[in-house]
Amino acid sequence: MKNLPKLWEDPGEIHENREPARAHYIPYAAVEHAKSRKRGRSPFYQTLNGNWKFQYFSSVVNAPDGFYTEENDVSDWDDLIVPSCWQVNGYDQLHYTNVRYPFPVDPPYVPDDNPVGLYVRDFQIPVDWAAKEQYVVFEGVNSCFYLWVNGQYVGYSQGSRNPAEFMLTPYLKAGVNRIAVLVLKWCDGTYLEDQDCWRYSGIFRDVYLLARDKVHIRDVFNRQEFGADYEKATLHVEVDTTGPLQVQAELRDAEAQLIGSAEGFVDDSSTLVIKVERPVLWNAEQPYLYDLYVRAGEESLAFQVGFRHVEVADGVFKLNGQALKLKGVNRHDSHPLLGQTVPLNHMKHDLLLMKQHNINTVRTSHYPNDPRFLELCNELGFYLVDEADLECHGMSVGTPWTSAQTDALSEDPDWRDAYLDRAERLVERDKNHPSVLIWSLGNESGFGVNHIAMAEWIKLRDPSRLVHYEGAPSSQSEPESTRSLDLDSWMYGSVESCAEYGRDEHNRKPLFLCEYSHAMGNGPGDLRDYWEVFETYPKLMGGCVWEWVDHGILTHTEDGTPYYAYGGDFGDQPNDGNFCIDGLVSPDRVPHAGLLELKQVLAPVRVEAVDLAAGRVRIGNRYDFMDLSHIATYWRLLEDDVLIDQGKLHGLNAAPHEWETVILPYTLPSNPGRLVLQLSFRLDREMEWEGPGYELTFAELEFPGEQSGVAREATISRTLPAKGRLSAQEADGKLLLNGFDFRYEFDLNRGALIKLERDGLERLAAPAVLSIWRAPTDNDRNIRQAWEQLGYDKAAMKVYRSEWEVDSNGGICIGIEYSLGAYIHAPFLRGRMEWKVASSGELTLKTTAEVGEKLPWLPRFGLELVLAPGNEEVEYSGFGPHESYIDKRLSVRRGVYLTNVDHMFVPYIVPQEFGSRYDTNWAIVSNEQGMGLRIDAPQPFSFQATHYKAQDLTAATHLHKLKRRPETYVHLDYRMSGVGSNSCGPELAERYRIEEKQITFELILKPINKEDE
């Protein structure tokens, strides 16, 4: 377009003719319709969502002049549903990048080939709107847009995730009207929108018309004031109008009973005051809401009011006088099909899932969410860290041609108004939502005078909430520059550094981890460690796990196979690969084991044993505001994994942060085996987010050894008497062992068991070998390079010596001295294996190993068995029902589990280590008839069964590129190192690594027919 004013490259030109920011509301005619918040029930609302005519051009210079005129024929244009994103509808480039801008860093300039989308729609205005003022509201347009109505220019706006409202009255006419919008992919505002997400474009949130009285309420700000002990509250209803107006306000409780009202004449701005005796306070656990109706002329506006008070006292974050921990997640707008266009039910589904997993906080990373999301948070009970649409992370990526730094724009006075605009539009839109406790100045944009201006403006406008910004220096190092910030904020601080902050008496502000415990792939593995520290130190206020959802785009291969795509899958450059696949749930909202782990870590109930023999346990209440009366306790007593008693306990009474002791009426057996008490805490009444019987958390308490009575080792061996003699014959380096109903074979040169046959059925499909390699998890991405440089993934056995002999019981003993190593480097470890084969057919393997000094920690150490096709059934005693690791095992419980190999598979979008079972007692892998292999050990071991080699998983970049093998690969590990969160977080803690230099490991193998055992 030739004559389009180039507002998109001038940070001083943020808008033209856009209405001032205001609180979000829809005017209604009737109070009952206003309460419903169903917008279509308002006669003053008309949606413009739906089908628009659309044309896409790869450059704005190619867009035709005059496309917006009434005469322009758009009948042959494409059809595009609004709201939507271009990129998931076949236009422009699907592109994921984290830090790097997708164009040269030359603010405020963007490429001349700036893609553009042209939107046109015809619509009619209701006849009864003729006497009113008409407005159009765009809830979200990425990145900027020009607006015309009936061929006349109306205005311009940028700031993608903030609403833009324009008065249309001068441009409308009776009958059919035409609205036309030109949306640019990039503008100078794009430099402030460099968030870690897919880069979408278009009208991606709702568009609608509003009819307003000629003189009407423009804005409402509901401020609160409290008396001592919160026994009294005063609601100050600040009302701005477009002219003189009689305004009424009434406050009703959740049962619609009138609590108070006020009325007054308002000319421009005034405050109506409503006093409330003994207000019911709002919090996330008990989200009690009042309804405020503000009426003037023909209009009724409705606002949710939650009375609550946010403060920092002596360095402690408090709500309503109570110390509060934020148990949060970061959440992007993300839909696997619609991109950043998120339907209302999808938002609600996210929140219900969070509630079911004991999450109480959302950080709206890294921009304001749809305003209806906040209404849901008010209702369901969530604390919000509401974040401005501001990130210029890519300014930190310098080149030889620029000295750009992250804080360059934050210090530049030419960008001050753009920064302030994003703060003002955030606060003005969301100021009446009780769920918002903290305003955030944005994310990863350095720190400068423009941030300080944002914080100071927010503090003047809304001193009732806290202000946060992670990029600021610590309050100790630069107290003057951070005086308007109420928190110290970190990303991915280590557990140790958090504890150090909590201990330091010079720290006067609470510490908030706005991002921690990176939940990428098989992880995170450090949640419990963080929360033990959070709960130890009052100044640590909790944090938000990064992040809620994998941002995969549902895509199909040429043959129709569905898969979730990530950065680079569409030829996008630059891209950050699968770094967008880092959530607690999959794109279609299936919880990962990491979310189940988080649920346990954040559980509202904790348990301690007092006297298990007498049935006495202590139950602690981790809620901040609720007692435990809504929870029922189900208990089960197990002896050697067999249920021997059970019951249900009603009526828990512990107050918030208090403990109570209960007595469970079970009867202990005489001469018991291993006893375990399992407790399940479930809802005992209907909640907004789940029904009775839903499990909030569980606990397991193992009886002390003197009460259990039976040592674990006594349960290991199930050796049957020998049915015949065992014979041995060596030939060509092979040792053949023949028993009554079995045949085994060892390759003495390779130091490997190569045949394992019983009743004529071969169990092995390949030699049994020692293994140290696992398919790297996403959280192994930093240590992986060291592993691969040393050749851990290519480890092979060298046999120095092997010998065998017949023992005094007629069994065979085989000794093998070996090392594991790869080319170029010295061996990783040296050791000795001793196999003992009993005449009954039982095999015992004992290996000792010395690990080389100064080597990176091992991924795993154990025996890998390749079982013949058909070995699909898995039964084991240990933790289940899903995967577990040394640092990710709170969400599993002890038991005996019957499953199959395919069910143990975990479909991570990027294939990686999965499905291991920590602390397994015994396992059986067999065919459907029960003919297979049993594994025992003197000490618990890590167990995995899969249809993929570790090398298959290592090489595959997507699930659909994995080829399922018919064999079953069984890993029996002395240990598996933990998973941690080092894809972005701190290194894996030493206690979760295989750091030992001396390893001793023992296994007992027995081919069996388990139906006869």
N, C-alpha and C positions, 0 to 999 in steps of 0.2 A: 504494500500500500504506500502510495507516494506521499499523501498528505497527513499521515498519522503522526501526531506530535510524539516525539521520542521520550516519553516520560519514563520509560523502563530503564534508562541508564542515568538517572539523576536521583541520588538518595535523598535530596531535599524535596522531591515531588512524590509524596507517598500516596496522594489521592487527589482527585478533583470532584467536588460536589458530594462527597460521601457524608452521610449524617454522622454527628458525633456518636461515639461509642456509648452504649447504654446497657442496662441489665437485660438479660434474656427473658422474654415473656411473649405470650400470644394474647391479644385482647379477645375477650369473649363477651357475649351478650348476657349469659345466665351464669350464676355462681356454680350451679351443679355441673355445668359443662366445663367451666374453668377448673374445677377440682379434678375432673377426669383426665385433664391434660391431653385429650384426644383433639388434635388441632382441627380436624375436619368438622367438628361440632360447632366451631365458631363461624358465624356468618361474616366475620371480618377477616377470614383467612381463606386464601385460595392457593393451592399448590401449583407450582409450575414444573414439578417433577413429571417425568414422562418422556414421550418421544419428541426429540428436536431434530431439525434438519442440520446436517453437519458436513463440513468440508475441512480436510486437513491439508496443510502445505508444509513442506520441509523448511521453508523460509518465509518470514513475514513479507519479504520483498516480492514474493510471488502471489500474495493474497490480492484478490481483485478489489479495486476501489469500488465503493458504493454497494458492497454486498448487503449492507444494512438497510437499504432503502425499501420502501413499501412495494415499489414496482419490480424489484429484483425477483426473477423466477428461480425458486429453489426446489422446484418439484423433482428434479433429477439428482439432488444431493443425497448423500447417505442419510440413513436414520440412525440416531444414537440416543440411547436412554440417558437421561439426566436424573440423578447424579451417577457419574461413572468416571473411570480413568481411561484416558486414551489407550495407554499401553496394553491393557488387558482386553482391548477391543480391536486390536490389529493395527493401531496407528502408532507411529513413532517407534522408538527403541525401548524395549524393556531393559532396565539398567539398574544394577545394584552397586553402589559404592558406599564405603563407610566414611573415610576421612577426605579423600581426594575429590576436588571439584571435577566435574566432567568437561571442563573447558579451561582455557588459559586463565591464570589467576591475575586479573587486571582490573580490579574494582575501580569504578562501578560498571565497567564494560563487560558485555557478554558477546558471544559470536554474532556476526552479521547474519549467518544462516541460522536464524532463531525460529524453530518450528512454531506454527500457529494453528489454532483450531477456531473455525468460524461456526457459530451457533445461531440458528434462527428459529423462532417459534411464533406462531399466531395464537392469540388468545382473546377472550372476551371478558369484559368487566361486568359484574352483576348490575342490574338497573338500580338497585337500592344503594349502590356505592357512589352514585353521582354527586351527592352532597358531601362526600367525605374526602379526606386527603388520602392519596394512595401511595404506598411505598412498596419497593421490592427489596427482599433480603436474600443475599447469597451467603450461606453459612460457611462455604469453603471453596475457593477457586485457586488452583495452583498453576502459574505463580503470580500472574497479574492479569487484569482484564480491562477492556474498554466496553462501555455500554451505550447502546442506542435504543430509542423507542420511537417507532413510527418515523424512522429516518433522521431523527434529531439526536444529537450527541447529548448524553446524560452525564457521564462521568467516568472516572478511572479509579481503580483501587489495586493495592498489592498487600501482601501479608497473607500467605496462603491459607492458614488454618484459623483465621479470625473472620468474623462476619463482616459483611459490607452491606450497608443499607443506603438506599437512594430514594428520594422523593420523586414520584413519577407524575404527580397531578398535572403539571404544565404540559406534559407530553402526550397524555392519553386522550382518547375520543370515544364517543359512543360507537358501539358495534365492535368490529374486529380491530385489534391492535397487533402490532408486530414488535417483538423484542429481539434484538440482535446483540451478540456478545462476541468479542474477539479476545481469545485467551492466548497468551504467549507462554511458551515453555520456560523461558528464562527472563529474568530482569535483575536489576541491581539487588532487589530483595533476595534473590537466590543465594547471594553471598552470605546471607543471614539464615539460610535454611539448608545447611550442609549436614543434615542429620543422617545417622547410620540406618538407612532404610532404602527400599526401592524408590527410585525417583519418578514419581507419577505426575501427570499433568491433567488439566481439565477441570470442569465443574464437578467436583467429587463429593460435595455435600448438598443438602437440600436447598432448593430455591422456592420462594413463595412470595405472594403478594399479601399486603395488609391494608385494610381500610380503617382509617382512624377518624375520629371526630375532628372537626376543624380546629377546635381547641381541645387538647388531650394531654394526658399524662405522658411525659417523655421518658422519665426515668424514676426508679424507686431504689433506695438504698436502705436496707433494714439493719440498723445498728442495735447492739444490745448493751445493757448495763446491768450489773448485778450488785445486790446487797450482800451483807456478810453471810457466809455459809450458804449462799445461793438460795436463801429463803424467799427472796424477792428479785424480780427482774423487771426491767423497763425496756420496752421495744420502742426505739425511735425510728419512725417511718419517715425518712427524708423523701420528699416528693418534688420532682421538677416537672414543670408543665410548659406548654407552648403559649400559654396565656392565662388570663384569670379563669379560675375554675373552682367549683365546690367539690371537695374530695372527701370521701368517707373511707375509713379503714376499720375492719373488724377482724379479730383474731378468734379462731375456733380451735378446739382441741381435736384429738384424733377421733372422738365420738361425735364431732360436729357441734358440740356445746359451745355457746358463746362465752369467751373468756374476758373480752374487753373490746372496746371500740373507741374511735376518735373521729372527729369531723372538723373540717376547717376550710377556709377560703385560701386558695393558693394562687399567688401571682408570681410566676417564675419559679420560686423555690420556697419550701416551708417544711416544717417537721410536725408530724402528728405523733402523739405519745400515748402508748398503751401500757398500763402497769399490770403485772402478773404476780399473783401470790403463789408461792410454792410451785414454781415451774417444774415440770418434768424435764430433766436435762437429757440432751441428745448425746449419744456416743455410738460407736460402731457396733457394740454388743446389744444395745437397746436403742435403736434409732427412732426415738419418739419424735414425731413431727406434728407441729401445729400448722394450720392453714391460715394464711393472711390473705384477705380479699381487699383490694383497693379499688374503689369504684368512683367513676366520674362520668357524667353524661350517660351515653349508652353503653359504656365499656366497663367490664369487670376484669381485673388482673388478679391472678392467683400466684402466691409465692409459698414455697415450703419454708417453714421456720423451725429450726432446731436450736434450742437454747443451749449454748456451750461456751466455755471460756478457755482460751488458749493462752499459755504463759510459759515463761522460763523462770524458775525460782531456784536460786542457789545452784545454778548450772544444770538443773533437772527440767526436762520437758514435761509439762503437765497439761492435762485436760480436766476441767472442772475440779481443780485442786488435787487430782490424782496423778501420780507419776505414770507415764505412759510409754510403752514400747511400740514402735512402728514395725509391724510384721508384714513387710510389703514386697511388691514386685514392680518392675518397670513394664509398662505396656505401650506398645505402638498400635496405631490403627492398622490392622492387617487382616485381610480376608483372602483365602487361597484362590478364589475365582475373581473377586471384585476389586482386589488390590486395597487401596486406602478408602474405598467406599464401604462403610460398615453398617449393615442394617441394624435396626433397633433390637430385634430378637438376638442377633449375634452378640451385641454388646451385653445384653442381659445374660446370655449363656456364659460369657466370660466371667461375669461377676458371680453368678451362681456357682460356677466351678471354683472360683477363688474362695468363696464363702465356705464351700464344702471342704476345702483344704486348709482352713484355719488362717487364711490370709485376711488382714484387716486394713491394708494400705495399698494404694496405687499411686505411683509417680507417673504422670501423663507424659511419658518421654516421647518426643521432646517438644511438645506443642500442646495447645489446648485441644481437648477432645470435643466431640460433638456435644452440644449443651445438654442433650437428653441423657448422655452418659452420666453427667453429674446428678441429674434428678434420680437416676437409678441408684447412685451411690448414697444419696440422702436417704432413700427408702430402705435399701438393703443393709446399709451400715458399713461405710468404708471411709477411711481417712484419705484425703487427697493431697498430694503435693502437686499443685497445679502449675504447669511449666509454660513459660512464654515461648513463642515460636521463634527461637533464636539459637543458632549454632553456626559458627564460622570456623570450624575445626580445620578446614582445608587451607586456611591462611598460614598454618604452621608448616606446610610442605614447601620448603624453599627450593629454588633452583639456582644455577649460576647467574640467571638473568634477573633475579629479584631477591630482595632481603625481607620478603614478607614474613611476618610472625603472627601467631595466633591472635595476639591482642592488638594488632594494627588497627582494625576497625573499631575496637572497643575504646581506643584512645583517640580516635579521629573525631574532632568536633563536627565535621561535615556529616557524620553518621549519627549524631546525637538524637536528632528528631526521629530517625528510623528506629532506634533502640527504644526510645520513650513510647513511640506509637505502639510497639508490641507489648510493652508493659501495661499501658493504659487500656488497650482493647481486651487484654486478658482479665484484668481486675474488674473493669466496668461490666463485662459480660457475666462474670462468675461470682460477683461479690456477695450475692444473697444466698449462696449454697452453704449450708452448715457443714457439708462434707469437706470443704476446703479449709485445711488448717494451716497450710504453708504455701506461700507464693514462691515460685522459683524463677530466677532471672534468665533462665535458659541453660545451655549446656555447652561445654567445651569451646568457649570463645575467648580464651585468655581472660584478662581482667583489666578494666580501665575506668576512666572517668565516666564513660557512658553507662556502665553498670552501676556506678555510684549514683548517677542521676536517676536511674530506674528505681533503685532501692529507696532513695530519699523521697521520690514521688509516691511510691507505694506506701511508705510509712506515714506520709501526710494524709493520703487518701483513705487508708485502711489500717490504722494502728492495732486493730483487734487480732491480726494474724501475724505469723512469723514470716521472715524473708530468708531465703536460702539461695546460695550460689556456690557450687562446688569449686569453680575455677578461681575463687578468691584466695588470697594468701591466708595463712592461719591467723586467728585473732591475736595470738601471742606475738607473731612476727611483725604484723602491721595493724595494730589495733585502731589507728585513726582511719585507715581506708576501709575498714570492715565494721565501723561502728553502726551502720544501718543494717547489718546482717546479724541475725539472731542465733545462727548455728555455725559451727565448723562442719564442713562437709568434705567427705573423701569418696574416692572411687577405689575399690579393690585394695584397701589397706589390709595388711596382714593381721591375723588374729593377735599376734604379739604386739604390733603397733597400736592396735585398738586398746589392748590392756594397758599399755604404757600411757596412753592418753587418759584413760580412766583413773589411773593412779596419780597423775600429775595434778597437784593442787593448784597450780598456776593456770590451768585451763578453766575458764569461767563460763564457757558456753557448752551446751550439749553437742555431742558428736553424732552426726547422721551419715551413714554410709549410703549415699544415694544410689550407688551400684556396688554390689559385692557378689561373691559366689557365682561366677559366670557359668550359666546352666547350659553349656554347649555340648551336644552329643551325649555321651555316657557320663553324666555328671549332674549336679556338682557333688563333690565329695567332702566338703568342709563345713557343712551347715551347722552341725552340732557344735563344732569348735567355736564358731562365731557366737552362737547363742549362749554358750556357757559363759563367754566373756561379757556379752551384752547384759546378761542378767546379774553379773557380779558387780558391775560398776554403774551407779545411778546416772552418771553423766552420758553414758552410751544409750542413745535413744532408739537403737535398732537400725533398720535399713531396708533396702529394696533389692531383691535378687535381680540380676540381669539374666534373662528377662522372661516375660510371660510366654511368648509364642514363637515357634519357628516361622520365619517369613517365607516359606516355600510357595512357589507359584505352581498350581496344578497344571501339568503339561502332559503331552502324550508323545510317544515315539511314533515313527512312521507306521509301525504295525499296530498302533492303538494302545500300547501299554502305557498306563498312567504312571507318572512320577512327579515328584516335587522338584522344581528347578530352582537354582540359586545363581549367584553372580557368575557371569561368564558363559552360562548356558545359552544365551541369546546373542553371543558375539559382542557383548557390551564391554567397552574399554574406557577408562580403567575399571576394574572390578575388584571386589574383595572376596570372591569365591563364596564359600559356604559360611562366612562369618555372620550372615543373617539367619543361619539355622542354629539358633542359640537359646531356644526357649524351653520352658518347663512342660509345654504341651506341643503337640504336632500342629501343623496348619489346620487340620480338621478337628482340633481340640481334643485329641486323645491324650490323656496324661502320660508323661514319661515317669519312669521310676523316680527321677529327681523331684517331681512334684509330690509323689507319695512320701518321699523322705522329708520334704519341707513340711508336709502336713503333720508328720510326727514331731518334728523339731518345734513347731509352733503350737503344739497341742495344748488345749486349755486345762488339761489335767495331768498331774504327775503323781507317781506312786513310789513309796518307800516301804520296805519290809520292816516290821517291828518285831513280831514273833510269828513266823510262818507256821510253826507247829501248832500254835494256838489260834491260827487264822487271823491274826492281827496285822493290819496294814494301815499305813498313813496315806491319805489322799490329799493332795495339794491343789488349790484352785489358782490357776494362772490367769484367770480373767482379771480385768482391771475394774469392772463395774458390776458383774453378775455373780450371784451365788451359783451353786451347782444343782439346784433343785430340779432343773429341767433335764438332768442326766440320770439314766439308769445304769447300774453296774452289773454286767454279766460276768460270771466267773466260771472257770473250768479247772479242774485238777487232773493232771496227767501223770501217769506212772509209765516210764519208758515209752512215751508217746501214745499211750492208750488212755482214753478218757475213763476216769473212775468216779468222778463226782462233778456236779455242776449246780449252779443256782443263779438267782437274780436278786439284786439289792436295790431297793428304791430309797429315795429320800436323803440324798446327799445334801449337806447343809453348809459346807464350808463357804465362808464369805470370801470376797476377792482378796487374793494374796494370802489366804489363811489355809490351815491344815485341819483335818479331822481324822480321827482313828476309827476304823470300822472293824467289826469281827465277822468273818465269813464262816458260816456253819458247816464246814466240810469235816469229814472223818478220815483220818490218816490210816492207811493199812499197816498191819504189822509186818516187820521186815521188808520195808518198801524198796523198790528200785529207785531210779532217778526220778525225782518229783519236780514238776514244774507247775506253777500257778499262772494261769493266763487270765487276764482281766480285759474286758472290752467295755468301753464307755460309749454309750449310745444315747441319741436323743430320745427323750421320753414324752415329747409332745411335738405338735406341728410347729414348724418354723417357716418363715417366709421363703427360705432357701432349701429346705429339705424336710422330710417327714419323720415320724417316730421310727426308731430302729436303726437310723443311720449312725454308723460308727464314726465318732469324732477322733478317737485314738484308742490304742491298746497298750498293754504292758505285760511283760513276762518276768516272773520272779522264780529263780531256781533255788530249791531248798539247799541248805548247807549239806556238805557231804555226810556229816554225822546223822542228819535226819533222813537223807536219801538211802543210806545203808549199803548201796551196791556201788563198787568202783566201776567207772566206765569201761576200763580195760576188760572186765569180765564179760562184757556183752559183745566183744568184737568177734571172737572166733566162733565160727559155726562149722568147724571142721568135722567131717563125718569119718568114721573108722574106714581104714583102707580096705578095699575089696580084693586087693591082690598086690603083688610085688611090683615095684617100679624098676624098669630096666633102662640102661643108658648105653648108647652107642655113638662114638665119634667117627665121622667120615668126611673128608674134604672140608675140614674146618666147621662142620655142622655137628651139633650135639642133638641126637634124637632121643627123646624120652617117651617110653611107652608104659602106660599104666593100665589098669583094668578096663577103663572105659574112656581113656583120653590119650592123646598124642600131642606132645609139645616139641618144639624145635628151636634151638638157639643157634645163631650165627656167631661163632666165637671170634671170627675176624672182625666183625662189625659191632660186636658187643650188644647184640639185639635179640630179643625174643621175636621170632618170625612165624611161628605156628602155634595156635592155641585151639586145639580141636577136642571136643568131647561129644560122645555119642554120635560120632561121624559128622558133626556140624562144626565147621570152622568159624571161629569168632573173629580172627584178625584178617584184615585186607591189606596190611602193610606192616613192616617191622615197627615194633614199639621203640620209641626214641625219647631221649631227654629233650626238653624244650625250654627256652628262655624267652621266646618272642611272642608278643601279642600284637594283634592288629592295633596300631596306635589309635587311641581315642582323640577326639578333638582337643581335649585337655592335655594330651601328650605332645601337642604341636611344637612346643619349645624343646623338650628333652628328646624328641624324636630324631632330630638332626644328629645329636651325639650318639644315639643308639645306632643309627644307620651308618654313620662314619666309621664306627668300630666294627660294624658287621653283625650286630646282634641278630638282624633279620636273616642272616646267612649262616648262622651257627651250625657247625657240623661236628660230629664226634670223631675223635682220634682214639683208637684203642692201642694202648702200649703193651698190655699183657692180659691174657685170659687163661684161666685154669678151672678145672672142676674136679670134684671128688664125691665119693659116697659117704654120707655121714653115718653115725652109729644107729640111727633109726631107719636106715634104708632109704633115706631121702638123698637128693642130689644138691650139692652146693656149687655154685658157679661164681667165680670172682673175676671182675673186670676192672682194670685200671685204665682211666680215660681222661681226656680233656675235651672241652668245647671251645671252638675258635672259628675264625674266618680268615680269609686270605689277608695278607699284608701285616696283620697284627698278631701279637702273642696271644696264646689262648686266654679266654676269659676266666676259665675256672678249670681246676684239676680235681679229680676225685676217684672214688672207688665204688663200684656197684657190687652188691652181693645178692644173688638170686638163690633162694632156697625153694626146692620143689619137694613137697611131701608126697608120700605114696598115695595119699587120698586125692591128690590133684591140686591141692592148695599151693599157691605161689606166694612167696614173701620177697619183696624187694626192699633192700636197705641201701641207701646211697649216702655217702659223705662227700662233701665238696669244699674246696678252698677257692674262694673268689679272689681274683687279682686285685691288688691294691690300686687305688686312684681310678677306679672305673666308675662310670655312671651306674646308678642303681639299676637293678634288673627289673624288667617288666613282670616276669614270672619265673618260677623254677619248678619243674615237675616233669611228669611222664605223659607223653602223648600217645594215645592208642588210636589206631584206625580200624574200626569195626566193620565187618562185612555188611553189605546192603541187607536191609530187613531188620536191623537192630534199631527200632524206632521207639520202643516203650522205655520210659525212664521212671524209676522209682528211687527216691532217696530220703534219707533222714537228715534234716538240717533246717536251714532257713528257706522260707518261701512265702508266697508262691512265685515271686518274681526275682529278678537278678539282685545280687548283693555283693558288696565289696567291703574291704576292711574299713573304709571311711564312708560307706553308703549302705547302711544295713539297719537303720532304725525302723524302716517301714516293712520289714519282713519279720516273720515269727517262726518259732520252732515247730516242727511237725514232721509227719511222713507224707510225702507228696507223690502223687502218681500223675505223670504227664507224658508228653512225647517230645521228640527232638524238635519238630517244627514249632511246637508251642513255646519252646524255650528261646526261639529266635526273637530278637528285638529289632524291629525295622527302622533303625536310625537312617535318616535321609542320606547321610554319608556313611557307608558301611564302616564299622570299627568294632573293637572288642565289645562283646555283649554277653549277657546271659550267664555269667559265672555265678556260682552259689558259694558264698563265703561260709566257712565253718561247717562243712558237711561231715556227718558221722559215718555214713555208709551210702553207697549208691549201687543200683543195678540198672544196667542197660541191656535190653533183651528184645527179641522179636515178640510178636503179639501172643505167642504161646508161652512166653516166659523163659525161653531158652536164650541165655545170654551170659553176662559177666557181672559178678558181684565184686565190689571194691570196699575194703575196710582199711582202717588205719588206727594206730595207737593214739594219734592226735588228729583233731579235725583238720580237714584239708579243703582246698578250693576245687570245685568241680564244675565242669562245663561239657555240654554235649551239643554238637552242631553239625550241620551238613556242609560246612565251609572250612577250608583250610585258613589258617591265620594269614597266609600269603594272599589268598583270594580276597579277603576283606581288606587287606592292606592296599591292594592294587585297585580295587573298585572305587569309582567316584560317585556312583549312584546305585540305588537298590536294583534298578532294572538291569544293571550291568553285571550283577552277581549271577553265577550259574550254580544252581543247587547240585551238589554231588550226591550220588546214591549212598556212599559210605557215610558212616557216622564217626566224627572226630571227637574223641573224648580226651579232655585235659584233666589230669589229676595232679594238682599243684600243691607243693609244700606251702607256697604262698603266692598270691597275686598282689602286686602293688596296687595302691589305691588309685582313684581316678581324679580327685582334687578338682581344681577349677583354673588351672594355669593357662588355659587358652587366652585369658585376659587377667586372671587373678594371680595371687602369689604362687610360688613354687609349692609342689606337694610337700606336706609336712614330713619330716624325717621319719616319724614313727609309723607312717603309712608306706614307706618304701622298703624294698628288699635291700637293705644296706649291709646285711650280715656278711662277714668274710668266712665264716665257718657254718656250713649247713649240714644238717642231718635229717634225713627224710625216710619214712618207712611206709610201705603199702602192702596190703594183702589182697591178692587177686584169686578169684575162684570161678571157673566156668560152672554155671548151674542151670538147672531147670527150676525156676523159683516156685512154680506151682507144686513142686514136690518137696520143697525145703521145709 
